[in-house]
């Protein structure tokens, strides 16, 4: 049997969905989260992800642009909050799940 544990994530530093541009016809919570999360990287790198629902730039990021610019901007803009919370969760685990394997 596998023991299941509940995990709760609290996103404290993301703007509420009502702060986005609600007058746009494509507005949704997912679009708002995507826009708020990716907007700065799209501006700095002058490209958008191929999978973006509402690209902020007409240029699709090349792999080089993604790894050398887009990912770095995302990492320093947004990921510190996520990384801090993942680190807290990992410190809270017991044993790491690898004992007894050889």
Biopython code that builds the backbone (N, CA, C, O; Angstrom):
import numpy as np
from Bio.PDB.StructureBuilder import StructureBuilder

atoms = [
    (1, "UNK", "N", (0.835, -1.186, 0.000)),
    (1, "UNK", "CA", (0.000, 0.000, 0.000)),
    (1, "UNK", "C", (0.878, 1.246, 0.000)),
    (1, "UNK", "O", (1.966, 1.269, 0.575)),
    (2, "UNK", "N", (0.382, 2.247, -0.644)),
    (2, "UNK", "CA", (1.082, 3.524, -0.726)),
    (2, "UNK", "C", (0.377, 4.523, 0.179)),
    (2, "UNK", "O", (-0.833, 4.728, 0.091)),
    (3, "UNK", "N", (1.169, 5.139, 1.052)),
    (3, "UNK", "CA", (0.603, 6.150, 1.938)),
    (3, "UNK", "C", (0.470, 7.468, 1.180)),
    (3, "UNK", "O", (1.428, 7.936, 0.565)),
    (4, "UNK", "N", (-0.705, 8.057, 1.226)),
    (4, "UNK", "CA", (-0.955, 9.335, 0.569)),
    (4, "UNK", "C", (-0.946, 10.454, 1.596)),
    (4, "UNK", "O", (-1.425, 10.290, 2.718)),
    (5, "UNK", "N", (-0.398, 11.587, 1.201)),
    (5, "UNK", "CA", (-0.436, 12.761, 2.072)),
    (5, "UNK", "C", (-0.989, 13.934, 1.281)),
    (5, "UNK", "O", (-0.782, 14.042, 0.072)),
    (6, "UNK", "N", (-1.675, 14.785, 1.966)),
    (6, "UNK", "CA", (-2.244, 15.974, 1.323)),
    (6, "UNK", "C", (-1.190, 17.074, 1.281)),
    (6, "UNK", "O", (-0.424, 17.245, 2.229)),
    (7, "UNK", "N", (-1.155, 17.804, 0.199)),
    (7, "UNK", "CA", (-0.242, 18.932, 0.051)),
    (7, "UNK", "C", (-1.061, 20.165, -0.275)),
    (7, "UNK", "O", (-1.923, 20.143, -1.153)),
    (8, "UNK", "N", (-0.784, 21.226, 0.437)),
    (8, "UNK", "CA", (-1.505, 22.478, 0.207)),
    (8, "UNK", "C", (-0.502, 23.544, -0.216)),
    (8, "UNK", "O", (0.499, 23.769, 0.465)),
    (9, "UNK", "N", (-0.770, 24.192, -1.331)),
    (9, "UNK", "CA", (0.084, 25.267, -1.806)),
    (9, "UNK", "C", (-0.671, 26.578, -1.677)),
    (9, "UNK", "O", (-1.843, 26.670, -2.041)),
    (10, "UNK", "N", (0.009, 27.587, -1.158)),
    (10, "UNK", "CA", (-0.585, 28.911, -1.067)),
    (10, "UNK", "C", (0.236, 29.852, -1.935)),
    (10, "UNK", "O", (1.433, 30.029, -1.708)),
    (11, "UNK", "N", (-0.403, 30.452, -2.924)),
    (11, "UNK", "CA", (0.260, 31.393, -3.808)),
    (11, "UNK", "C", (-0.034, 32.794, -3.288)),
    (11, "UNK", "O", (-1.106, 33.347, -3.534)),
    (12, "UNK", "N", (0.928, 33.362, -2.567)),
    (12, "UNK", "CA", (0.700, 34.636, -1.897)),
    (12, "UNK", "C", (1.135, 35.842, -2.721)),
    (12, "UNK", "O", (0.620, 36.942, -2.516)),
    (13, "UNK", "N", (2.063, 35.659, -3.639)),
    (13, "UNK", "CA", (2.627, 36.810, -4.331)),
    (13, "UNK", "C", (2.084, 36.990, -5.741)),
    (13, "UNK", "O", (2.593, 37.829, -6.484)),
    (14, "UNK", "N", (1.082, 36.238, -6.125)),
    (14, "UNK", "CA", (0.489, 36.395, -7.445)),
    (14, "UNK", "C", (-0.724, 37.302, -7.326)),
    (14, "UNK", "O", (-1.495, 37.182, -6.374)),
    (15, "UNK", "N", (-0.901, 38.205, -8.276)),
    (15, "UNK", "CA", (-2.040, 39.126, -8.184)),
    (15, "UNK", "C", (-3.363, 38.386, -8.343)),
    (15, "UNK", "O", (-3.440, 37.406, -9.083)),
    (16, "UNK", "N", (-4.394, 38.845, -7.661)),
    (16, "UNK", "CA", (-5.716, 38.227, -7.834)),
    (16, "UNK", "C", (-6.178, 38.350, -9.279)),
    (16, "UNK", "O", (-5.780, 39.275, -9.988)),
    (17, "UNK", "N", (-7.016, 37.421, -9.712)),
    (17, "UNK", "CA", (-7.431, 37.399, -11.113)),
    (17, "UNK", "C", (-8.164, 38.664, -11.532)),
    (17, "UNK", "O", (-8.163, 39.010, -12.713)),
    (18, "UNK", "N", (-8.783, 39.354, -10.599)),
    (18, "UNK", "CA", (-9.548, 40.541, -10.986)),
    (18, "UNK", "C", (-8.652, 41.740, -11.291)),
    (18, "UNK", "O", (-9.159, 42.766, -11.744)),
    (19, "UNK", "N", (-7.349, 41.652, -11.062)),
    (19, "UNK", "CA", (-6.449, 42.748, -11.400)),
    (19, "UNK", "C", (-6.028, 42.715, -12.865)),
    (19, "UNK", "O", (-5.419, 43.666, -13.355)),
    (20, "UNK", "N", (-6.343, 41.640, -13.561)),
    (20, "UNK", "CA", (-6.024, 41.563, -14.986)),
    (20, "UNK", "C", (-7.071, 42.321, -15.785)),
    (20, "UNK", "O", (-8.042, 42.841, -15.236)),
    (21, "UNK", "N", (-6.857, 42.370, -17.069)),
    (21, "UNK", "CA", (-7.728, 43.132, -17.957)),
    (21, "UNK", "C", (-9.001, 42.356, -18.260)),
    (21, "UNK", "O", (-9.042, 41.599, -19.229)),
    (22, "UNK", "N", (-10.026, 42.527, -17.464)),
    (22, "UNK", "CA", (-11.266, 41.774, -17.634)),
    (22, "UNK", "C", (-12.039, 42.159, -18.883)),
    (22, "UNK", "O", (-12.915, 41.408, -19.313)),
    (23, "UNK", "N", (-11.739, 43.308, -19.478)),
    (23, "UNK", "CA", (-12.495, 43.719, -20.655)),
    (23, "UNK", "C", (-12.108, 42.908, -21.892)),
    (23, "UNK", "O", (-12.793, 42.984, -22.912)),
    (24, "UNK", "N", (-11.038, 42.145, -21.822)),
    (24, "UNK", "CA", (-10.620, 41.355, -22.977)),
    (24, "UNK", "C", (-11.517, 40.137, -23.122)),
    (24, "UNK", "O", (-11.872, 39.498, -22.131)),
    (25, "UNK", "N", (-11.881, 39.817, -24.350)),
    (25, "UNK", "CA", (-12.817, 38.721, -24.595)),
    (25, "UNK", "C", (-12.236, 37.354, -24.252)),
    (25, "UNK", "O", (-12.988, 36.408, -24.016)),
    (26, "UNK", "N", (-10.920, 37.235, -24.220)),
    (26, "UNK", "CA", (-10.302, 35.942, -23.930)),
    (26, "UNK", "C", (-9.966, 35.778, -22.446)),
    (26, "UNK", "O", (-9.243, 34.852, -22.080)),
    (27, "UNK", "N", (-10.477, 36.657, -21.597)),
    (27, "UNK", "CA", (-10.149, 36.628, -20.177)),
    (27, "UNK", "C", (-10.582, 35.325, -19.512)),
    (27, "UNK", "O", (-11.699, 34.848, -19.715)),
    (28, "UNK", "N", (-9.692, 34.768, -18.725)),
    (28, "UNK", "CA", (-9.995, 33.632, -17.855)),
    (28, "UNK", "C", (-8.950, 33.628, -16.752)),
    (28, "UNK", "O", (-7.940, 34.323, -16.857)),
    (29, "UNK", "N", (-9.175, 32.869, -15.714)),
    (29, "UNK", "CA", (-8.188, 32.798, -14.639)),
    (29, "UNK", "C", (-6.876, 32.202, -15.139)),
    (29, "UNK", "O", (-5.798, 32.654, -14.752)),
    (30, "UNK", "N", (-6.967, 31.190, -15.997)),
    (30, "UNK", "CA", (-5.755, 30.571, -16.537)),
    (30, "UNK", "C", (-4.981, 31.589, -17.372)),
    (30, "UNK", "O", (-3.761, 31.702, -17.244)),
    (31, "UNK", "N", (-5.692, 32.330, -18.227)),
    (31, "UNK", "CA", (-5.034, 33.337, -19.054)),
    (31, "UNK", "C", (-4.400, 34.410, -18.172)),
    (31, "UNK", "O", (-3.282, 34.850, -18.439)),
    (32, "UNK", "N", (-5.092, 34.824, -17.146)),
    (32, "UNK", "CA", (-4.580, 35.855, -16.246)),
    (32, "UNK", "C", (-3.311, 35.380, -15.550)),
    (32, "UNK", "O", (-2.329, 36.118, -15.474)),
    (33, "UNK", "N", (-3.327, 34.144, -15.041)),
    (33, "UNK", "CA", (-2.150, 33.595, -14.374)),
    (33, "UNK", "C", (-0.987, 33.518, -15.364)),
    (33, "UNK", "O", (0.140, 33.894, -15.041)),
    (34, "UNK", "N", (-1.273, 33.027, -16.571)),
    (34, "UNK", "CA", (-0.232, 32.922, -17.602)),
    (34, "UNK", "C", (0.334, 34.299, -17.927)),
    (34, "UNK", "O", (1.550, 34.472, -18.009)),
    (35, "UNK", "N", (-0.536, 35.265, -18.110)),
    (35, "UNK", "CA", (-0.117, 36.624, -18.465)),
    (35, "UNK", "C", (0.751, 37.227, -17.357)),
    (35, "UNK", "O", (1.806, 37.798, -17.632)),
    (36, "UNK", "N", (0.311, 37.102, -16.132)),
    (36, "UNK", "CA", (1.054, 37.665, -15.006)),
    (36, "UNK", "C", (2.396, 36.958, -14.813)),
    (36, "UNK", "O", (3.380, 37.590, -14.426)),
    (37, "UNK", "N", (2.441, 35.667, -15.076)),
    (37, "UNK", "CA", (3.645, 34.869, -14.865)),
    (37, "UNK", "C", (4.662, 35.080, -15.987)),
    (37, "UNK", "O", (5.866, 35.083, -15.730)),
    (38, "UNK", "N", (4.194, 35.257, -17.232)),
    (38, "UNK", "CA", (5.091, 35.292, -18.390)),
    (38, "UNK", "C", (5.362, 36.678, -18.963)),
    (38, "UNK", "O", (6.298, 36.846, -19.745)),
    (39, "UNK", "N", (4.570, 37.661, -18.592)),
    (39, "UNK", "CA", (4.627, 38.971, -19.247)),
    (39, "UNK", "C", (6.019, 39.609, -19.229)),
    (39, "UNK", "O", (6.477, 40.108, -20.256)),
    (40, "UNK", "N", (6.687, 39.601, -18.091)),
    (40, "UNK", "CA", (8.000, 40.244, -18.005)),
    (40, "UNK", "C", (9.023, 39.533, -18.894)),
    (40, "UNK", "O", (9.826, 40.185, -19.561)),
    (41, "UNK", "N", (8.994, 38.206, -18.902)),
    (41, "UNK", "CA", (9.930, 37.455, -19.748)),
    (41, "UNK", "C", (9.659, 37.717, -21.226)),
    (41, "UNK", "O", (10.594, 37.840, -22.016)),
    (42, "UNK", "N", (8.387, 37.802, -21.600)),
    (42, "UNK", "CA", (8.049, 38.091, -23.001)),
    (42, "UNK", "C", (8.584, 39.458, -23.426)),
    (42, "UNK", "O", (9.076, 39.612, -24.543)),
    (43, "UNK", "N", (8.491, 40.441, -22.546)),
    (43, "UNK", "CA", (8.978, 41.791, -22.867)),
    (43, "UNK", "C", (10.502, 41.825, -22.968)),
    (43, "UNK", "O", (11.051, 42.378, -23.921)),
    (44, "UNK", "N", (11.184, 41.235, -21.989)),
    (44, "UNK", "CA", (12.647, 41.285, -21.968)),
    (44, "UNK", "C", (13.277, 40.477, -23.090)),
    (44, "UNK", "O", (14.312, 40.866, -23.630)),
    (45, "UNK", "N", (12.661, 39.352, -23.445)),
    (45, "UNK", "CA", (13.262, 38.449, -24.434)),
    (45, "UNK", "C", (12.703, 38.640, -25.837)),
    (45, "UNK", "O", (13.223, 38.067, -26.795)),
    (46, "UNK", "N", (11.655, 39.435, -25.966)),
    (46, "UNK", "CA", (11.006, 39.702, -27.252)),
    (46, "UNK", "C", (10.560, 38.416, -27.951)),
    (46, "UNK", "O", (10.705, 38.272, -29.165)),
    (47, "UNK", "N", (10.019, 37.491, -27.167)),
    (47, "UNK", "CA", (9.474, 36.261, -27.743)),
    (47, "UNK", "C", (8.467, 35.670, -26.759)),
    (47, "UNK", "O", (8.442, 36.032, -25.582)),
    (48, "UNK", "N", (7.642, 34.759, -27.259)),
    (48, "UNK", "CA", (6.639, 34.076, -26.438)),
    (48, "UNK", "C", (6.814, 32.574, -26.570)),
    (48, "UNK", "O", (7.398, 32.085, -27.537)),
    (49, "UNK", "N", (6.300, 31.852, -25.588)),
    (49, "UNK", "CA", (6.330, 30.394, -25.658)),
    (49, "UNK", "C", (5.395, 29.913, -26.757)),
    (49, "UNK", "O", (4.358, 30.527, -27.007)),
    (50, "UNK", "N", (5.755, 28.830, -27.406)),
    (50, "UNK", "CA", (4.923, 28.282, -28.483)),
    (50, "UNK", "C", (3.550, 27.876, -27.960)),
    (50, "UNK", "O", (2.569, 27.936, -28.701)),
    (51, "UNK", "N", (3.465, 27.467, -26.711)),
    (51, "UNK", "CA", (2.205, 26.987, -26.136)),
    (51, "UNK", "C", (1.395, 28.085, -25.454)),
    (51, "UNK", "O", (0.370, 27.791, -24.838)),
    (52, "UNK", "N", (1.823, 29.330, -25.546)),
    (52, "UNK", "CA", (1.098, 30.425, -24.888)),
    (52, "UNK", "C", (-0.295, 30.580, -25.490)),
    (52, "UNK", "O", (-0.457, 30.588, -26.710)),
    (53, "UNK", "N", (-1.295, 30.704, -24.623)),
    (53, "UNK", "CA", (-2.666, 30.852, -25.122)),
    (53, "UNK", "C", (-2.897, 32.237, -25.725)),
    (53, "UNK", "O", (-3.665, 32.376, -26.678)),
    (54, "UNK", "N", (-2.248, 33.249, -25.184)),
    (54, "UNK", "CA", (-2.334, 34.621, -25.700)),
    (54, "UNK", "C", (-0.915, 35.185, -25.750)),
    (54, "UNK", "O", (-0.518, 35.912, -24.839)),
    (55, "UNK", "N", (-0.143, 34.871, -26.787)),
    (55, "UNK", "CA", (1.255, 35.315, -26.835)),
    (55, "UNK", "C", (1.390, 36.830, -26.723)),
    (55, "UNK", "O", (0.622, 37.578, -27.328)),
    (56, "UNK", "N", (2.369, 37.270, -25.947)),
    (56, "UNK", "CA", (2.626, 38.694, -25.793)),
    (56, "UNK", "C", (3.552, 39.233, -26.866)),
    (56, "UNK", "O", (3.741, 40.444, -26.983)),
    (57, "UNK", "N", (4.129, 38.334, -27.649)),
    (57, "UNK", "CA", (5.020, 38.722, -28.739)),
    (57, "UNK", "C", (4.693, 37.858, -29.953)),
    (57, "UNK", "O", (4.361, 36.683, -29.799)),
    (58, "UNK", "N", (4.783, 38.417, -31.149)),
    (58, "UNK", "CA", (4.525, 37.597, -32.342)),
    (58, "UNK", "C", (5.649, 36.600, -32.616)),
    (58, "UNK", "O", (5.474, 35.665, -33.397)),
    (59, "UNK", "N", (6.798, 36.795, -31.977)),
    (59, "UNK", "CA", (7.944, 35.902, -32.172)),
    (59, "UNK", "C", (7.880, 34.728, -31.201)),
    (59, "UNK", "O", (7.700, 34.922, -29.999)),
    (60, "UNK", "N", (8.027, 33.522, -31.717)),
    (60, "UNK", "CA", (8.094, 32.334, -30.865)),
    (60, "UNK", "C", (9.545, 32.162, -30.426)),
    (60, "UNK", "O", (10.459, 32.285, -31.241)),
    (61, "UNK", "N", (9.759, 31.879, -29.141)),
    (61, "UNK", "CA", (11.115, 31.704, -28.620)),
    (61, "UNK", "C", (11.799, 30.503, -29.266)),
    (61, "UNK", "O", (11.227, 29.417, -29.351)),
    (62, "UNK", "N", (13.012, 30.713, -29.711)),
    (62, "UNK", "CA", (13.834, 29.600, -30.175)),
    (62, "UNK", "C", (14.361, 28.890, -28.931)),
    (62, "UNK", "O", (14.317, 29.462, -27.842)),
    (63, "UNK", "N", (14.856, 27.664, -29.062)),
    (63, "UNK", "CA", (15.440, 27.006, -27.884)),
    (63, "UNK", "C", (16.540, 27.851, -27.238)),
    (63, "UNK", "O", (16.638, 27.913, -26.012)),
    (64, "UNK", "N", (17.357, 28.494, -28.053)),
    (64, "UNK", "CA", (18.433, 29.337, -27.506)),
    (64, "UNK", "C", (17.850, 30.509, -26.707)),
    (64, "UNK", "O", (18.322, 30.802, -25.608)),
    (65, "UNK", "N", (16.823, 31.183, -27.255)),
    (65, "UNK", "CA", (16.182, 32.287, -26.534)),
    (65, "UNK", "C", (15.542, 31.786, -25.244)),
    (65, "UNK", "O", (15.612, 32.448, -24.208)),
    (66, "UNK", "N", (14.920, 30.612, -25.317)),
    (66, "UNK", "CA", (14.260, 30.082, -24.124)),
    (66, "UNK", "C", (15.269, 29.844, -23.010)),
    (66, "UNK", "O", (15.066, 30.304, -21.887)),
    (67, "UNK", "N", (16.354, 29.131, -23.305)),
    (67, "UNK", "CA", (17.307, 28.784, -22.248)),
    (67, "UNK", "C", (18.201, 29.946, -21.828)),
    (67, "UNK", "O", (18.571, 30.042, -20.657)),
    (68, "UNK", "N", (18.554, 30.828, -22.757)),
    (68, "UNK", "CA", (19.471, 31.918, -22.432)),
    (68, "UNK", "C", (18.793, 33.190, -21.944)),
    (68, "UNK", "O", (19.459, 34.072, -21.403)),
    (69, "UNK", "N", (17.486, 33.301, -22.122)),
    (69, "UNK", "CA", (16.789, 34.524, -21.708)),
    (69, "UNK", "C", (15.501, 34.212, -20.946)),
    (69, "UNK", "O", (15.387, 34.522, -19.760)),
    (70, "UNK", "N", (14.543, 33.603, -21.624)),
    (70, "UNK", "CA", (13.200, 33.413, -21.065)),
    (70, "UNK", "C", (13.233, 32.666, -19.730)),
    (70, "UNK", "O", (12.659, 33.125, -18.743)),
    (71, "UNK", "N", (13.896, 31.531, -19.706)),
    (71, "UNK", "CA", (13.964, 30.718, -18.487)),
    (71, "UNK", "C", (14.645, 31.479, -17.359)),
    (71, "UNK", "O", (14.217, 31.402, -16.207)),
    (72, "UNK", "N", (15.696, 32.209, -17.684)),
    (72, "UNK", "CA", (16.429, 32.962, -16.662)),
    (72, "UNK", "C", (15.548, 34.057, -16.067)),
    (72, "UNK", "O", (15.527, 34.245, -14.851)),
    (73, "UNK", "N", (14.822, 34.777, -16.917)),
    (73, "UNK", "CA", (13.917, 35.828, -16.419)),
    (73, "UNK", "C", (12.838, 35.205, -15.538)),
    (73, "UNK", "O", (12.545, 35.723, -14.460)),
    (74, "UNK", "N", (12.243, 34.096, -15.986)),
    (74, "UNK", "CA", (11.219, 33.424, -15.172)),
    (74, "UNK", "C", (11.790, 32.989, -13.836)),
    (74, "UNK", "O", (11.160, 33.161, -12.793)),
    (75, "UNK", "N", (12.979, 32.429, -13.877)),
    (75, "UNK", "CA", (13.596, 31.909, -12.665)),
    (75, "UNK", "C", (13.800, 33.008, -11.632)),
    (75, "UNK", "O", (13.499, 32.809, -10.455)),
    (76, "UNK", "N", (14.299, 34.150, -12.046)),
    (76, "UNK", "CA", (14.576, 35.214, -11.086)),
    (76, "UNK", "C", (13.357, 36.050, -10.749)),
    (76, "UNK", "O", (13.308, 36.664, -9.683)),
    (77, "UNK", "N", (12.376, 36.088, -11.628)),
    (77, "UNK", "CA", (11.181, 36.884, -11.370)),
    (77, "UNK", "C", (10.175, 36.131, -10.522)),
    (77, "UNK", "O", (9.632, 36.689, -9.569)),
    (78, "UNK", "N", (9.917, 34.870, -10.852)),
    (78, "UNK", "CA", (8.816, 34.137, -10.242)),
    (78, "UNK", "C", (9.224, 32.957, -9.375)),
    (78, "UNK", "O", (8.524, 32.625, -8.419)),
    (79, "UNK", "N", (10.330, 32.327, -9.689)),
    (79, "UNK", "CA", (10.619, 31.039, -9.078)),
    (79, "UNK", "C", (11.137, 31.129, -7.654)),
    (79, "UNK", "O", (11.103, 30.121, -6.949)),
    (80, "UNK", "N", (11.610, 32.265, -7.194)),
    (80, "UNK", "CA", (12.131, 32.324, -5.831)),
    (80, "UNK", "C", (11.041, 31.966, -4.833)),
    (80, "UNK", "O", (11.316, 31.301, -3.835)),
    (81, "UNK", "N", (9.819, 32.392, -5.081)),
    (81, "UNK", "CA", (8.713, 32.039, -4.189)),
    (81, "UNK", "C", (8.452, 30.539, -4.229)),
    (81, "UNK", "O", (8.285, 29.908, -3.185)),
    (82, "UNK", "N", (8.417, 29.970, -5.427)),
    (82, "UNK", "CA", (8.164, 28.537, -5.572)),
    (82, "UNK", "C", (9.313, 27.752, -4.970)),
    (82, "UNK", "O", (9.079, 26.798, -4.228)),
    (83, "UNK", "N", (10.568, 28.134, -5.275)),
    (83, "UNK", "CA", (11.730, 27.430, -4.747)),
    (83, "UNK", "C", (11.744, 27.444, -3.228)),
    (83, "UNK", "O", (12.043, 26.422, -2.609)),
    (84, "UNK", "N", (11.427, 28.580, -2.610)),
    (84, "UNK", "CA", (11.405, 28.665, -1.154)),
    (84, "UNK", "C", (10.395, 27.692, -0.572)),
    (84, "UNK", "O", (10.680, 27.033, 0.428)),
    (85, "UNK", "N", (9.222, 27.591, -1.178)),
    (85, "UNK", "CA", (8.196, 26.698, -0.668)),
    (85, "UNK", "C", (8.531, 25.240, -0.910)),
    (85, "UNK", "O", (8.207, 24.393, -0.077)),
    (86, "UNK", "N", (9.172, 24.920, -2.032)),
    (86, "UNK", "CA", (9.594, 23.540, -2.286)),
    (86, "UNK", "C", (10.659, 23.151, -1.278)),
    (86, "UNK", "O", (10.638, 22.034, -0.761)),
    (87, "UNK", "N", (11.600, 24.057, -0.984)),
    (87, "UNK", "CA", (12.643, 23.766, -0.007)),
    (87, "UNK", "C", (12.042, 23.508, 1.363)),
    (87, "UNK", "O", (12.494, 22.609, 2.072)),
    (88, "UNK", "N", (11.039, 24.272, 1.749)),
    (88, "UNK", "CA", (10.372, 24.068, 3.038)),
    (88, "UNK", "C", (9.708, 22.701, 3.067)),
    (88, "UNK", "O", (9.808, 21.990, 4.066)),
    (89, "UNK", "N", (9.022, 22.317, 1.973)),
    (89, "UNK", "CA", (8.355, 21.012, 1.908)),
    (89, "UNK", "C", (9.377, 19.885, 1.996)),
    (89, "UNK", "O", (9.127, 18.885, 2.669)),
    (90, "UNK", "N", (10.525, 20.025, 1.331)),
    (90, "UNK", "CA", (11.536, 18.965, 1.344)),
    (90, "UNK", "C", (12.144, 18.808, 2.725)),
    (90, "UNK", "O", (12.411, 17.683, 3.149)),
    (91, "UNK", "N", (12.370, 19.898, 3.435)),
    (91, "UNK", "CA", (12.911, 19.797, 4.793)),
    (91, "UNK", "C", (11.926, 19.107, 5.716)),
    (91, "UNK", "O", (12.326, 18.473, 6.693)),
    (92, "UNK", "N", (10.638, 19.225, 5.413)),
    (92, "UNK", "CA", (9.608, 18.626, 6.248)),
    (92, "UNK", "C", (9.429, 17.134, 6.037)),
    (92, "UNK", "O", (8.795, 16.473, 6.859)),
    (93, "UNK", "N", (9.979, 16.577, 4.942)),
    (93, "UNK", "CA", (9.850, 15.145, 4.665)),
    (93, "UNK", "C", (10.772, 14.352, 5.562)),
    (93, "UNK", "O", (11.811, 14.842, 6.005)),
    (94, "UNK", "N", (10.383, 13.142, 5.817)),
    (94, "UNK", "CA", (11.222, 12.258, 6.620)),
    (94, "UNK", "C", (11.788, 11.175, 5.727)),
    (94, "UNK", "O", (11.039, 10.448, 5.075)),
    (95, "UNK", "N", (13.094, 11.063, 5.693)),
    (95, "UNK", "CA", (13.737, 9.953, 5.022)),
    (95, "UNK", "C", (13.915, 10.091, 3.529)),
    (95, "UNK", "O", (14.804, 9.439, 2.981)),
    (96, "UNK", "N", (13.155, 10.870, 2.850)),
    (96, "UNK", "CA", (13.322, 11.065, 1.428)),
    (96, "UNK", "C", (12.864, 9.920, 0.559)),
    (96, "UNK", "O", (12.929, 10.032, -0.665)),
    (97, "UNK", "N", (12.393, 8.792, 1.147)),
    (97, "UNK", "CA", (11.811, 7.718, 0.372)),
    (97, "UNK", "C", (12.786, 6.782, -0.304)),
    (97, "UNK", "O", (12.375, 6.018, -1.177)),
    (98, "UNK", "N", (14.083, 6.803, 0.062)),
    (98, "UNK", "CA", (15.048, 5.937, -0.601)),
    (98, "UNK", "C", (15.632, 4.881, 0.334)),
    (98, "UNK", "O", (16.440, 4.073, -0.125)),
    (99, "UNK", "N", (15.282, 4.841, 1.579)),
    (99, "UNK", "CA", (15.828, 3.852, 2.491)),
    (99, "UNK", "C", (15.403, 2.453, 2.066)),
    (99, "UNK", "O", (14.298, 2.243, 1.564)),
    (100, "UNK", "N", (16.294, 1.515, 2.276)),
    (100, "UNK", "CA", (15.952, 0.129, 2.016)),
    (100, "UNK", "C", (16.101, -0.284, 0.566)),
    (100, "UNK", "O", (15.841, -1.440, 0.230)),
    (101, "UNK", "N", (16.513, 0.627, -0.304)),
    (101, "UNK", "CA", (16.726, 0.276, -1.711)),
    (101, "UNK", "C", (18.205, 0.041, -1.925)),
    (101, "UNK", "O", (19.043, 0.776, -1.402)),
    (102, "UNK", "N", (18.515, -0.959, -2.674)),
    (102, "UNK", "CA", (19.925, -1.239, -2.797)),
    (102, "UNK", "C", (20.336, -1.467, -4.156)),
    (102, "UNK", "O", (21.514, -1.718, -4.410)),
]
sb = StructureBuilder()
sb.init_structure("model")
sb.init_model(0)
sb.init_chain("A")
sb.init_seg("    ")
for serial, (resi, resn, name, xyz) in enumerate(atoms, 1):
    if name == "N":
        sb.init_residue(resn, " ", resi, " ")
    sb.init_atom(name, np.array(xyz, "f"), 0.0, 1.0, " ", f" {name:<3s}", serial, name[0])
structure = sb.get_structure()
